[in-house]
């Protein structure tokens, strides 16, 4: 259930909207990196304070991939530098952060620097940053003082039914937990004996790859990211030339390969990147290509990591 009270907070004067609610005034749709941006962040802070919130949970985190979803040019580290280590440890679904850290996440999202997430405290408080400097704050409190302060800051706080960026209540695509039964199934597949390719999606648009064997399974398992989506594929093939020759030039696919030192790399290739494949994979000892679209992806099986209590709370 969404919070009882939700406000759309923007710099856009409602008087400048047409009969369909579309804004047609002169305000820009990007952050000013200055006083207006600061007003947005203070608005989040005062709503959180009045709601009694001092920590928020990161939900459904993602980073930009080869297609940038922000209006501004992406920056190194997706706007998360200084908040999390370069490998983004600590930025995962379910991680709790203080309000000051949440405000910096809000800044990165307002700037469209490459990271996005929902900031929530169960169903009592939510912060969602949308396109074009639209901010949605939900609370179980009416937050009348916060609404007044937001208006003093020069922003418009309009009550609405619910945030359009609220999580989809429909059942997620992945409902199987990577529990002990799942890992026994993986062990059985490896006992053939055979090697499997594990796709570990630890954030949306962020993936690590592992070649699983009976010998390294426990080591890989311990290092997996919290609430990661785990997808098992057949192993890489040693005929790298055949793999590259079969990659379509006009489609977008994953290409995964292993270098002589055992490191596994991947790239997303399309018609503009196809010619780079030979250079990128030079010296590879095994490779494969995998589809990106959901309808074409047919892995051996997949599951998501549950929390330490065994409950699957992630929303893949």
C-alpha positions in Angstrom: 0.0 0.0 0.0 1.3 3.5 -0.8 1.6 6.1 2.0 -1.7 7.9 2.8 -0.4 11.3 1.7 1.6 11.9 -1.5 2.8 15.2 -2.9 4.2 16.0 -6.3 7.0 18.6 -5.7 8.3 20.6 -8.6 9.5 24.0 -9.6 6.6 24.2 -12.2 3.8 26.6 -11.4 0.4 24.8 -11.8 -0.9 28.0 -13.4 1.4 27.2 -16.4 -0.2 23.8 -17.2 -2.7 23.2 -19.9 -6.0 21.4 -19.6 -4.2 18.1 -19.8 -1.8 19.0 -16.9 1.2 19.4 -19.2 3.5 22.2 -18.2 4.1 24.9 -20.9 6.0 27.5 -18.9 9.6 28.6 -19.2 11.3 26.5 -16.5 14.1 24.2 -17.7 13.8 20.5 -17.3 17.3 19.9 -16.0 18.8 20.7 -12.6 20.4 24.0 -12.0 23.0 22.4 -9.7 22.3 25.3 -7.5 19.6 27.0 -5.3 16.6 25.2 -7.0 18.3 21.8 -6.6 19.0 22.7 -3.0 15.4 23.6 -2.5 14.3 20.1 -3.7 16.7 18.4 -1.3 15.6 20.6 1.6 12.0 19.7 0.8 12.9 16.0 1.1 14.6 16.6 4.4 11.7 18.5 6.0 9.2 15.9 4.9 11.4 13.2 6.4 11.8 15.1 9.6 8.1 15.7 10.0 7.4 12.1 9.3 10.0 11.0 11.9 12.3 9.3 9.4 16.0 9.3 9.9 16.9 6.3 7.6 15.7 5.2 4.2 16.0 1.9 2.4 17.4 1.8 -1.2 15.0 -0.2 -3.4 15.3 -1.3 -7.0 18.7 0.4 -7.5 20.1 0.7 -11.0 22.9 2.3 -12.9 23.1 3.5 -16.5 24.4 1.0 -19.1 25.4 1.6 -22.7 22.3 3.7 -23.1 22.2 6.7 -20.8 18.8 7.3 -19.2 19.6 10.7 -17.9 19.2 14.1 -19.5 22.8 15.1 -18.6 26.0 13.4 -19.7 26.8 10.4 -17.4 29.7 10.9 -15.0 32.2 8.4 -13.8 30.8 6.4 -10.9 27.2 7.2 -11.9 27.1 10.1 -9.5 27.8 7.8 -6.5 31.4 8.7 -6.0 32.0 9.6 -2.4 28.9 7.8 -1.3 30.0 4.3 -2.1 33.3 2.6 -3.0 34.1 2.3 -6.7 32.7 -1.3 -6.8 29.4 0.2 -5.4 29.5 -2.0 -2.3 26.7 -0.8 -0.1 24.5 0.3 -3.0 22.1 -2.6 -3.3 18.5 -3.4 -2.9 17.5 -3.3 0.8 20.5 -1.2 2.0 19.7 1.3 4.6 21.2 4.8 4.4 20.9 7.9 6.5 18.8 10.9 5.4 22.0 12.9 4.4 23.1 10.0 2.2 19.6 9.7 0.8 19.7 13.4 -0.1 22.9 12.9 -2.0 21.3 10.0 -3.9 18.5 12.4 -4.7 21.0 15.0 -6.0 22.5 12.4 -8.3 19.0 11.5 -9.6 17.9 15.1 -10.1 21.1 15.6 -12.2 20.5 12.3 -14.1 24.1 11.3 -13.6 23.5 7.6 -14.1 22.1 6.1 -10.9 18.4 5.7 -9.9 16.6 4.0 -7.0 13.5 4.3 -4.9 14.0 5.5 -1.4 11.5 4.0 1.0 10.7 3.2 4.6 8.3 0.3 4.1 4.8 1.8 3.4 5.2 4.9 5.6 7.6 7.1 3.7 8.8 7.2 0.0 10.9 9.4 -2.1 10.8 8.9 -5.9 12.7 11.1 -8.4 11.1 11.1 -11.8 11.9 12.7 -15.2 12.2 16.4 -15.7 12.7 17.5 -12.1 9.6 15.8 -10.8 9.8 14.7 -7.2 7.3 12.6 -5.4 7.2 12.3 -1.6 4.8 10.0 0.2 4.2 9.9 4.0 1.8 8.4 6.5 1.6 11.9 7.9 -0.1 14.9 6.2 3.1 16.9 6.7 1.4 20.3 6.7 4.5 22.1 8.0 6.7 20.5 5.3 4.3 21.5 2.6 4.4 25.1 3.9 8.2 25.1 4.0 8.4 23.6 0.5 6.3 26.5 -0.8 8.5 29.0 1.1 11.4 27.5 -0.8 9.8 28.5 -4.1 8.6 25.0 -5.0 5.0 23.7 -5.6 3.8 20.8 -3.4 0.7 19.4 -5.0 -1.3 16.6 -3.3 -1.8 13.5 -5.6 -3.2 10.0 -5.1 0.0 8.1 -5.5 3.5 8.4 -7.0 3.6 7.2 -10.6 7.0 5.7 -9.7 5.7 3.4 -7.0 6.8 -0.2 -7.4 4.5 -2.3 -9.6 2.3 -4.3 -7.3 2.1 -7.2 -9.8 4.0 -10.3 -9.0 7.7 -10.0 -10.0 9.1 -12.1 -12.8 11.5 -13.9 -10.5 9.8 -15.6 -7.5 12.2 -18.4 -6.8 14.7 -17.9 -4.0 18.3 -19.0 -4.4 17.9 -21.3 -1.3 19.6 -24.6 -0.5 17.4 -26.5 -2.9 18.5 -24.1 -5.7 22.2 -24.6 -4.8 21.7 -28.4 -4.7 20.3 -28.2 -8.2 23.4 -26.2 -9.3 25.7 -28.8 -7.7 23.8 -31.6 -9.5 24.4 -29.8 -12.8 28.1 -29.4 -12.1 28.5 -33.0 -11.1 28.0 -34.2 -14.7 30.9 -33.1 -14.7 30.4 -29.8 -16.5 31.0 -26.0 -16.2 28.2 -23.5 -16.1 28.2 -19.7 -16.7 26.7 -17.7 -13.9 25.3 -14.2 -14.6 25.2 -12.3 -11.4 23.1 -9.1 -11.7 23.8 -7.3 -8.5 22.1 -4.0 -9.7 19.9 -3.4 -12.7 22.3 -2.9 -15.6 25.3 -4.1 -13.6 26.5 -7.7 -14.0 29.4 -9.9 -13.0 30.1 -13.2 -14.7 31.5 -16.4 -13.3 32.4 -19.8 -14.7 31.2 -22.3 -12.1 32.8 -25.6 -11.4 32.5 -28.0 -8.5 35.8 -26.6 -7.2 34.9 -22.9 -7.1 31.2 -23.0 -6.4 31.4 -22.3 -2.7 34.0 -19.5 -3.2 31.8 -17.7 -5.8 28.7 -18.2 -3.7 30.2 -16.4 -0.7 31.1 -13.4 -2.8 27.8 -12.8 -4.5 26.1 -9.4 -3.9 23.1 -9.1 -1.6 19.7 -9.8 -3.3 21.5 -10.5 -6.6 19.6 -12.1 -9.5 21.4 -15.3 -10.5 21.0 -16.7 -14.0 22.6 -19.9 -15.1 23.6 -20.5 -18.7 25.5 -23.2 -20.6 29.3 -22.7 -20.5 31.4 -20.6 -22.8 32.6 -22.3 -25.9 36.3 -22.5 -26.9 35.5 -21.8 -30.5 35.7 -18.0 -30.2 35.9 -17.3 -33.9 32.6 -19.2 -34.4 30.9 -17.2 -31.6 32.0 -13.9 -33.1 31.0 -14.9 -36.6 27.5 -15.7 -35.4 26.9 -12.4 -33.6 24.3 -10.5 -35.6 25.4 -7.1 -36.8 22.0 -5.4 -36.5 20.9 -6.7 -33.1 21.8 -5.8 -29.5 23.3 -8.8 -27.6 25.7 -9.6 -24.8 29.1 -11.0 -25.7 30.9 -12.7 -22.9 34.5 -14.0 -23.0 37.3 -15.3 -20.8 40.8 -14.0 -21.1 43.9 -16.3 -20.7 44.3 -15.3 -17.1 40.8 -16.5 -16.3 39.1 -13.1 -16.1 35.6 -12.9 -17.6 34.6 -9.8 -19.5 31.4 -8.8 -21.2 30.2 -6.1 -23.6 26.9 -5.1 -25.1 27.2 -4.9 -28.8 25.0 -3.5 -31.6 25.4 -2.3 -35.1 27.6 0.6 -34.0 29.9 -1.6 -31.8 30.1 -4.8 -33.8 33.4 -3.9 -35.5 35.1 -3.6 -32.0 34.4 -7.2 -31.0 37.5 -8.6 -32.6 39.8 -6.2 -30.8 38.0 -6.5 -27.5 38.1 -10.3 -27.5 41.7 -10.7 -28.9 43.3 -13.7 -27.2 40.1 -14.9 -25.6 40.1 -18.6 -24.8 36.3 -19.0 -24.7 33.2 -16.9 -25.4 29.5 -16.9 -26.0 26.7 -14.5 -27.0 23.4 -14.1 -25.2 20.2 -12.2 -26.0 19.2 -9.1 -24.1 15.4 -9.1 -24.6 13.4 -11.0 -22.1 11.4 -12.9 -24.7 14.5 -14.3 -26.2 16.4 -15.2 -23.0 16.1 -18.9 -22.2 18.6 -19.7 -19.4 18.9 -23.0 -17.7 17.2 -21.5 -14.6 17.4 -18.4 -12.4 16.7 -17.3 -8.9 17.3 -14.3 -6.6 19.2 -14.3 -3.4 17.0 -14.1 -0.3 17.9 -12.2 2.9 19.7 -14.0 5.7 16.3 -15.0 7.2 15.5 -16.9 4.0 12.8 -14.4 2.8 13.0 -13.2 -0.8 12.3 -9.4 -0.7 14.0 -8.2 -3.8 11.8 -7.2 -6.8 13.3 -8.5 -10.0 
